[in-house]
Amino acid sequence: MTQRAPHSFGEQTPEATGSTGHPGSAMIDAGAELDPVHPVRLPAPAVDPRGLTAAEVAERIARGEVNDVPVRSSRSLREIVRANVFTRFNLIIGVLWLIMLFVAPVQDSLFGFVIIANTGIGIIQEWRAKKTLDSLAVIGEAKPTVRRDGVSAEISTSEIVLGDLVELGPGDKAVVDGTVAEADGLEIDESLLTGEADPVLKHPGDPVMSGSFVVAGGGAFTATKVGREAYAAQLAEEASRFTLVQSELRTGISTILKYVTWMMVPTAIGLIISQLFVNNNDFKRSVARTVGGIVPMIPEGLVLLTSVAFAIGVIRLGRKQCLVQELPAIEGLARVDVVCLDKTGTLTEGGMDVTEVRTLGGADDTYIRSVLGALGSSDPRPNASLQAIVDAYPDGEQWRCTQTLPFSSARKYSGAAFDEGGGRESSWLLGAPDVLLPEQDPALAEIEQLNEQGLRVLLLARAEGALDGTDIAAGAVPSALVVLEQRLRPDAGETLAYFADQQVATKVISGDNAVSVGAVAGKLGLPGAEHTLDARRMPTDPDNMATAMEENAVFGRVTPQQKRDMVAALQSRGHTVAMTGDGVNDVLALKDADIGVSMGSGSEATRAVAQIVLLNNSFATLPSVVAEGRRVIGNITRVATLFLTKTVYSVLLAVLVVCFQVDYPFLPRHLTLLSTLTIGVPAFFLALAPNKERAHPHFVRRVMRYAIPSGVIAAVATFVTYLIARHHYTGAGALEAETSAATLTLFLVSMWVLAIIARPYTWWRIGLVLTMGLAFLVVLVVPWLQDFFALKLVGTTMPWAAVGIAAVASAGLEYAWRLVSRRFPA
């Protein structure tokens, strides 16, 4: 556990803070129930500032008063097995498999063994993904600070007990319900729970809801409800679960399967009647050929392969310390065409260095350094800028702090009042110069020059009076400029170049000065970095704001609400927006963006609302996430076309068989062989191959506009070959010869579909296609394989006719695909 000395937060009355707290607050009986959505203030509790003792903690643990909510990052093994085994299509195939085991040779039951193998692979891969997610969730778990026996220490969320004194600072999330015990300008955002956008100023006695987070100030609260009794406990548990749903890809596949079911049922019934009763066939042969017609209608491997692709994506990203809190986020980031970046913590590292202090107005340099040291020591949780000042001037505790004004992203400055001794008191503000200075101040020109060099400048100003007015900055006297140098991330430039190469627009949105942010972005090679805009001059109309967002690349002095509005403006123009950030001021925008990406070292609030957490705090990991998403979507779109082409030609073949009242041309073994060589094995490799193509919408439409013509052409060519063979072959063994000719045509046409889908060609894709063709050739020439699969080409006329028909069909396929591609470009 990480320990530090406790910090006592000063209590502030409503009069001192200029607020009456939460709207509608009222004093109520301490034992009254709290309405979690409209909380009211309790009387200030009598709390031991040292927190619970070790004995009290042990006593509460013995009574079971522990925050033992089981937060799961993934499905249990039982759920994984159930989801992969007990599916609608596995049930259908399982029944057909059992039937075939009794009425036909084992080679006609191979499809059942294939399904068992596929299901096993799906379970194993998802189990691996579960272990990856679980381990990453432990790494990224929040560690609230609890005060016990007068010592503050970070503990696991599950170790909090009833009555614990939990400390809060900017960005911290309340993990249990409680009552404020200490407050120092404590402002809490409850929008994730109540929908109220404005932060609520909290005072001792006010309720704190789990799931809310601190936006400014600090304090501590006493845990009053832990475990499943906490207001947001169930929501948190539900939100953190591993899921494979609620994505366009998964929804699209479900839609396809629904339509396949409706097509398959009547077709299968017609086929059963045709084979069993109309043709008066031998019962076992009729059953075998009926099953051979039904099984290939089911694209059962598509669902399993999609799950495997997602699971392997999680494992790959996990190795790069990327926690995917919602699996569809992998897919979502691949569809992104605009990435909004927060400069601090994304383009720059968290740390800064003080490079220079320039006094103004004849201020004494030694005295200014004492002021800066005192400001640094006044904040128990300094932000990056103040931490740089603390590092530069560590000896700053000689003055007593009498009042503090926490930094606020909306205000753009912080402050503190000191008793310097000898009856001297002073109040100071530290923040953005262009906010604290009037527009015509001559110092702004000097600051502009520093900003153009990519340096960050803070203004130290002496305030008049106490820090409790509504316009504290008015009349403040500038005393010094604090020049800070930000540490650029060494890999940020390459990442920005990657997004530019992938035609993903990058927008840098920061609370800092626009010129300074633009200079930093320019150093990193951001395209359009010279197009900067001060958000204070940003139009408020959503349409005009969207235009400004599209025309500029860098935005400074952006408030948290403006970040949210900017995301909405881009979305209104049809953009898919990703937002990255690590500070509490990014939470609203992260929540509203299509994909929220948080840094692992960021605030607990940002990690809670983000779909993706970069545990290694490296912005350079984002290209890997984008690439993984594109690989999954692009490859599943490819292989889905393979699976659904088979479904279309299987359904159409069954319809033609029923209409022409002939034997179904295939046994299950034939279609198992064809499916394995032209779909199963190739699809597995194609689904895991690299794919940098940007994801496109309308998954179902894109797949079906290729699968339908391909399936129709394959079915017609195969059936024509079969009908010709029926007239060509007579006598004993005619059906087997007819089947062999039809199988040859269907294989060659299916191979051409595979060859089209494998484009653009690489050496391994060409090798994959050739290997599948060679495997089929081996079956045709090896005698025992001929017998096993009941495939034997008779004569030369019909086999060459089958090849000729397949060649014509392949030319038709090529024309159909090119026609569709021209009429429906990506």
N, C-alpha and C positions, 0 to 999 in steps of 0.2 A: 504493500500500500504506500502511496505517496502521501507524505505528511507535511503540514505546514502550520505555522502558528495561527490561531484563530484571529479573525478580524471582527471587531465590534462595530456594527453599523449604527450610526446615530439615528434616533427616531426623529421624524419630522411631522409636525402637526399639519392639518389641512391649511391653516393660515400661512404656515411657513413655506408651503409649496405652491400656494396659489391655486389649489384644486380642492374639491370636496370629494375626490375619489370617484368610484364607479357611479354612473347615473342611477339614481333611485336608491342609493345606499341608505340603510337605516340601521339603528342599533336594535338588536334582537336578543332574545334569551340565548345564553351560551349552549343550551342543550337542544335548541331547535334544529330541525332538519334543514339542510341547505338545498335550494333548488340549483342544480348544477348549471343550468343555462342562464339563470338570472340570480346570481349569488348576491348576498347581502352581507354587510359587515358585522362581524362578531365583536364583542368587547375585547379590548387588547388583553391577550392571555398573560398570565404570570408564568414566564418561562425561565428556567435556569439557563443563563447564557453559556454555561459550560456543556450543555447537552446532557444526554443520558449517561449514567455510569455503566461500567462493565457488568455490574450485578443486575442492573435494570434491563440491559440488553438481553442477558442470559435468561432472565425471568420471562420476558416477552417471547423469546424464541421457544421456550418451553411451553408457553400457552398457544403457540402457533400463530402469533400476531406478526407474521413476516410477509414481506412483499414477494410471495412465491408464485406470481403469475408465470406460467410456462410460455415464454415467448419463443415461438418456433420460426425458424427461417425456411423450413422445408417440410414436405410431407413425410409421414412416418413410413417405415418399410412396408407395413401392412397396406397403407393407402396406395403406395407405389405399385405393389403387386396387384391389388384389386383394380386399379385404374388401367393397368396394362393387360390383365388377363380377362376380366369380366367386361368385355365389350360386345356390342350387338353383333358385329361381324365375326368375332371369335366364336360366339355361340352358334351362328349359322354354319361356319366352317367346321366347328367341332362336331356337330350333329352329322354333317355330310361325311366327315372323316370316319366316324364310327360306322356309318353305313357301308362305306367303301371297304373297310377292314373285313367286313363279313361277305361281301358279294364280289370282290375283285382282287387280283393279285396285289401284292404290297406296293409295286411300282405305281399303281393308280392311287395310292394313298400318300404319296410323297408330299403332296401339298400340305398335309397335316403336320408332318415333321418340320417343314419349312416354317410354318406359322409358330410352332413351339420354339424354334431357334430364334426367329425374329422377336418374339415376345420376351424371351430370355435376354436377348441383347438390349432391348428397351429397358427392362428392369435393372440390369447391371449398370447401364450408362446413367440412368436417373439416380440410382443409389450412389454412384460416384459423384454426381452433381450435388446430391443432398449433403454428402460429407464435406464437399468443397464449400458449399454455402454455410453449413453449420460452423466450420472452422473460421471462415471469414467473418461471420456474424459475431463470434466471440472476440475477434480482434477489434472489430469496429464498435463494440458495445459501449454505451455511455457509462461513465464512472462518476456518479454524483458525489459531491463532497458533503460528508456528514461530520458534525461536531460531537465528539464523545469524550467525556472526562477532560473537557477543555482543549482537546486537540482535534484539529481538522484533518480528515483523512479521506481519500478516495476509496470507495467500496463499490462492489457490484450492486446493480439495481435490486437484485433478488435478496440482498443482505439487509436492506432497510427494514426497520421494525417500527411498530406503532409508537409514536411519541418522539421519534428521532428528530433532531434539529438539522435540517438540510439547508446548506448554504446555496445562494443563487448569485450568479453574475451574468453579464451580458452574453446572450447566446445560449444560456443553460435552459434546458427543458425541465419542467416539473414532472417528475416520474410517478408521484403519488399525490393524492389530495391532501390539503393541509390548511393551516391558518398562519398568516404572516406574523412572525415574532419580532423581526427587525427589518427596517426599511431605510434605505438611503437613496432617495430619488428612484425607487423601484417602479419600473414601468413594465407591465406584462401584456403580451399580445395573446388574446384568447380567440382570435378569428378562426382558427382551425376547429374550434369547438362550438362557438356561438355565432359565427358569421359576422361579428362586429369588427370592422376593420381597424378602428382606432385603438391604440394601446391604452390600458387601464392603469392609472397611477394607484399603487397599493400602499396602504398604511397598516401598522400593526392592528391585528384583529380581522383584516380582510381575508376572505377565502382565496385559496390557490387551487386551481383545477389541474389535475394531471393532463398532460397534453399541451398546456399553454407554455409559453417560453418568454424569457426576459429580453427586452429590447434595449433597456437602458437602466443604469443604476445597479444596485445590489441589495442584498438582504439575506434573510433566512426565514424558513417557515417550519412549523411543527407538523409532522405527518399525523393526520387524523384518520385517514382511510388508506389501507394498504391492500395488496393482493387484488382479488377479484372485486372487492368493494369499490376500488377507485373508479372514478367516472370514465376515464378513457382506457381502462385496462382491456376490455373486450375489443375495442377498436384497434388498439395497438397490436393485440395478438392476431387479429384478423388481417390487418394490413401487412404484417411481416411474413405471412405464409407464402410458401413456394406455390406458384400457380403457372399453368400452361394455357390459360384462357384469356379472353378479353383482348385479343389482338386481331388485326385484319386477317393475318395468315391463318390463325386457328379458327376464327369465325368463318372464313371462306371455305376451309376444308370441311367444317361441319355442314355448311350449306350444300356443298357438293355431295357429301355423303347422304344428306337427306333426300336430294333429288335422285341419287343412284338407287336408294331404297325403293322409292316410288316406281322407278322404271323397272327395277329388278323383279319385284314381286309378281306383277302380272305376266312378265316375260317368262319367268321361271315356271309359273303354273301352266302356261301354254306349252312350254317345252316338255314338261312332265307328261301332260296329256298326250302330246304328239308322239313321244317316244314309247310310252307304255301301252297306249290303247289304239292309236291310229295305225301305226306301222306293224302291230302284232309281232314285235321283236321278242327274242329271248329275254326273260325277265332280268337276269343279271347284266346282260349286255345293255339293255335299255337303261337300267339304273346307272351303270357306269358312264354311259354317254350323256345321260341327263345331268349327272353331277359334274361331268366335264364341261357342260355348258353353263352351269350356275356359278361354279367356283371363280372363274376368271372375271365375272361381272363385278366382283368385290375388290375395291382398291385397298385391301386391308393393310398392305405394307406402307401406305402413304402416311397414315396416322402415326405408326410406330417410327417411321423414318423422320418425321417432323419432330417427334419427342426426342429422338436420339440427337438430331441436329441441334436442338435447343440445349440439351443436356451437355453435349460436348462443348458448345459455346460457353456455357457457364464454367466448365472445367478449364478451358483455355484462358478465359479472362481471370479466373481465380488464381491461376499461376502468376498473373501479372498484378496481383493485389487489387483486383477490381471486384467489388461486391455488387452484384446485380440483385437488388431488392425485389424487383418485379421483372420476371422473365420477358414479358413483351417489350420491356425497355430496350432489349437488344435489337428487336425489330424496329422499334420506334426511332431510335437514334440513326438507324440506317436510312430512314425516310427524311431525315432532317435536311433542310436546305438553307437554314440560317442558324448560326451559333452565336449566342450572346454571351460575352465573357466579362467577368468582373476582373479588373486589372490586378488588384491586390490579391495575392494568393494564387493567381492563375498565370498571368504573364510575369508577375514578379514573385519572388519568394517572400515569406512572411516577414522576415527581418529587414530592418533598415539601419542606417548609420547616420549619425549627426556629422555633417562635414563642415558646417560653419554656423556661427551665430553672429548676426549683424545687428548691432544696437541702433536704435532710432531715437531721434530727439534728444541726443546727448545723454542717454541713459548710461549708468555706470556698468561696465562689463562684469565686474565681480559680483555686483548685486544681482544682475540679471541671471547669472549662473546659479546663484543661491535660490532665486525664484524658480528656475527650471527644476532644480533638485527637489525643492519642496513640492512642486506640482507632481513630479514623478512619484514621490513617496506618498502622496495623498490618495492614490487610487490602488486598491488591493489587487485589481485585475486590469492592468494597463493594456491598451490596444497596441498594435505594432508601432505606431508613431510615438506614443508615450514611452513604450519600452525602450526605444532607441535613446530617448532623453534620459531614462533611468540608467541605462548602460553608460551614457556619457557623463552623467552627474549623479553618481550613486550616493553621495553624502548629503542627503537632503532632509534629514529628520530633525534638524535643529529648531524648526518652527512648528508650532502646534496648529493643526488644521481645525478650523472652527466650522466650516461649511463646505460642501462640495456640490458641484453641478456636473452630473455624469455626461459623458459624450453621447450625443444623439445624432443619428444619420440625418434626421430632418433638420436639426439645428446647425450642424457642421462645426460645432465647437463644444468644449467642456470648460470647466472652471473650478476654482477653489478659493476660499478665504482663509487667511492665516493670522495668527497672533505672533508677531515677530519678536515680542518681548519689549519691555520698556514702555508699554502702553501703545506701541505702534501696531496697527492692523492694516491689512491690505487685501484687496480682492483682485483676482487675475483671471483672464480668459485666454484660452489657447485653441486656435482653430484656423479655418480657412480665411486667408487675408481678404479675398474678394467678397466675403460675407461680413467680416468685421469692419472693413474699411469702407468709407463712402466711395462712390464710383469715380470721383475726380481726384482722389488722393494721389499725390506724386509718387508714393512708394509702389503703387501698382505697376508702373512702368518697369521698375527694377525687378519686381517679382515676375513680370512677364518674361523678361530675359532669362531668368533662372528656370522658369517653367519650360521654355523652348529648348533648354538643354536636357530636359527630362528629369530635372530635380523637383523634389516636392518641397514646398515652402509652407511653414506654419507661422502665424502671427501671434506673438505674445503681446497682450494689451492689458493695461491696468483699468479695471472697472470701477465705476463710481458707486459706492454703497454695497449693500448686500446682494447676493445672487438669487433674489427671489422675485424680481420684477418680470413683467411680461416682455419687455424689450431691454434686456440686460446689456446688449451690445451697444446701444445708443450712448454716445458720449465716451466710449472707451478710448483710452489714450494709447496709441501704438508705442511699444517699447523695444521690440526686437523682432527680427526675422530669424526663424530656425530653419536652416536648410538641411534637408534630409536626402540621402541618396538611396534609391531602392535597388535591391538586388534582383537583377533579371534572371529568370529561369533559363539555364543554358539550352534547354530543349524546346523552349517556347517558339523560337523562330522556325524550326523544322515543322512543328505542329501546325503553325499558321500557314506555312507553305503547302502542307498536305491538304488542308481544307480548300485553299485556293485552287490547287490542282484538281480537286474533286468537285469543283464548282459549287462549293458550299460557302455562302457569304458569311463573313465574320464581323460582328459588331462588338466593339469594346464599350461597355457601359460602366461608368465609374462615378463615385462621389467626389473624386478629386478634380482639380482644375483641368479643363478640357485641353488646353495647350500642352500641359505637362503629360497628360495621358497620351495625347497624339505623338509627342516626342518619344515616349517609351515604345509605343506601337510602331513608330517609324524605324527605331533602332532594330526592332525585331522583324522588319520587312513586311508589315501588314499592308496588303493592297488598299489604297485609298486612305492611308493614315493621315494624309494632309487634309482630308475633308472632316473637320471637327466641328462640333456644335455644342454650345453651352446650353444645358437643358433648361436653364432659367428662361431661355428665349425659345423653347420648344413650343410649337402650337398645341393647344389643348384639344382641338377638334380631332377625333380619331382618324379621319381620312387624311387630313393634313399632316398629322403626326406620322401616319404610315408612309406618306411621301417623303417626309424628312428622314425617316429611318432607312428608307431604301436609297436615298441620295447621299447619306453620310455614313462613315464607318466608325467614328469615335465620338463619344458623348461624355461630357463632364458635368460635374455638379448635379448628378441625378439623384433624386430622392427615392426612397423605397417604393412609394406609391407610383412614381413615374416609371420605375423599372417594370412594375406590373402593367402599367398602361402601354408601355412600349411593346411588351410581349403581345398584349391583346391587339394592338394596332397591326403588328406584323401578321398575326393569325388572321385578321380580318381581310388581308390581301391573299389569303390562301397559302401562306408560308407555314411550314412545319418547323417549330422553333425549339431549340435546346437552350437551356440557361445553365451556366455554371456559376458557382459561388461558394464562399466559405463563411461569410459573415451573416449575422442575424438580419442585416439590412437586405439580404438577398432572398429571404424566405418567401415573401409574397410572390415574387417573380418566379422562383423555383416551383412553387405550388401551381401556378397558372400555366407554366410552359408545358409544351407537349412532352418534353423530357427534362427532368431536373437532375443535374449532376453536381454532387457535393464533394469537397475535399475531405479526406479522413480526419485531418486536423481541424476542420471547421467546427462551427458551433453544433451542439446537439440538435438545435432546431433545424438547421439545414440538412443534417443527416437524416432527420426524421421524415422530412417531406420529399427528399430526393429519391428518384428511382435507381440511380446509380451512384455509388460512393467509391471514390478513388482513394483507397486506403493508403497508398504510397504517396499521396499528395502530389502526384505527377500529372500535369496537364497533358504530357506526352502519351499517356495511356489512352486518351480519347480516340486517336486514330485506330487503335486496336479494337475498341468497342464498335466503332463505325464499320470497320472491315468485317468484324464478326457478324454484325447484323446484316450487312450486305451479302455475306457468304450464305447465311441461313435463308434469307428471303429469295435471293437470286437462284440458289441451287434448288430450293424446295419448289420454286416455280418451274424449273426445268424438269425435275423428276415427277412433279405432279402431272405434267403433260404426258410423260411415259405411262404412268399408272392409268390415267383417264382415257388415253387412247385405247388401252386394253379393254377398259370397261365399255367404251363405245362399240368397238368391233365385236365384243362378246355378246352384247345385247342385240346388235343388228344381225349377227350370225344366227342367234336363236330365233329371231323374228323370221328370217329368211327360211330357216329349217321348218318352222311351223307352217309358213305360207306354202312352201313347195312340198310339204309332207315327205321329207327324206330323213334318213338317219343323220344324227348330229355327227359332223365329220371328225370329231376329236374325242379321245379318251383323256381322263385327267392327267395321265402321265405326259401326254404330248404338250399340254398347255403349261404344266409345271416346268417342263424343260424350256419351253419358249419364254415363260415369265422369268425364269432364273437367268437365262442368258441375255435377254433383251431388256429386262427391267430390273430385277432384283439385285444382281451383282453390280451392273453399271450404276444403278441409282445410288447404291451405298457409297461408291467412290465419288460420283458427281456431287452428291449432297455434302460431302466434306471437303470438296476442292476449294481453292481460293476463288473469290469472285468479287471484283471491285465495282461492278455495275451498280449505280444508284437505284435504290428500290423505287418501284412505281406503284401507284394505287390500282384498285380494281383487280385484285388477285383472281377472283373467279372468272371474270370476263376475259382476262388475259390468257388464262389457262384453257378455257373452253373454246376460244376462237381458233386455237391450234388443234386441240384434242378431237373436236368433232369432225372436221374434214379429214384428219389423219385416220381416225377410227372408221369413218365411212369408206374411205378409199381402201383401207386394209381389208375390211369385211367384204366389200364387193369383189376385190381381186381374188381373195381366198375362195369365195363361194363360186365364182366363175370357174376357177381351176377345178374345184370339187365337182361341179356339174359336168365339165368336159371329161374329167377322169371317170365319172360314173358311166358315161357312154363309151369310153375307151377301153376300160377294163371289164371283163366278164368272167364268170366262173368262180371257183373257190379262191379265197384270198383277195377278191376284188376290193372289198371294203378297206382292208389294210393298205392296199396299193393306192386307193383313192385318198385315204387319210394321209399317207406319206407325201403325195403330191401337194395336197392342200397345205400340209405342215411346212413344206419347203417354201411355198409362196408366202405364207404368213410370216415365216421367219425372215425371209429376205426383205419384205416390206417393213417389218418391225425393226430390222437392222438399219434400214434407211432412216426411219424415224429417229433411232438412236444416234445415227451419224449426224443428223441435222441438229439434234439437241446438244451434242458434244461440241459444237462449234462455239467459239473459235478454237481451232485445233492447236494442241500442243503435242509433244512427243508421247506423253503418257495417255492422252485422250485417244490418239490414233492407235496406240498400243492396246488400249482397253477395247476398242471396237474390233480390232483385228483378232484379239484373243478370244472374244466371244464368238466370232465367226469361225475361228479355228476349232473351238470346242464343239460347235455343232457339226463341223466336218468330220471330226473324230467319231462322233456318235454315228454318222452315216457310213463310215468305212470300217469300224471295228465290229466284228460279227456279234460278240456277246452284248455289246451296247445296242446294236440293231434289235436283237431279240428282247432285251430288257425294256426298251422304249417302244417296241413294235413299230419300228420305222425301217422300211426297206424300199428303195426306189426300184421300180420294175421297168425294164426296157430303157430306151433313150428318148423316145418321142415325147412322152408325157412329162418326164422330168425337165426336158428343155423347154417344153411349152410352159411349165410352171415358172421357170426362170424368166421366160419372155414376158409372161403376164406380170410378174413381179417388177420387171424393168419398166414396163409401161406405167404401172402403179406408182413406182418410185418417181418417175418423171412427173406424174400428176401431183404427187406429194410436194415435190420441189416447187412446182408452179403455184400450188395452193398456199404454201408457206410464204412465198415471196409476195403473192397477191395480198395475203392478210397483213404482212409486215408493211406493205406500201399503204394500204387503206387505214391501218391502225398503227401508226408509228408510235414508239415509246414516248 
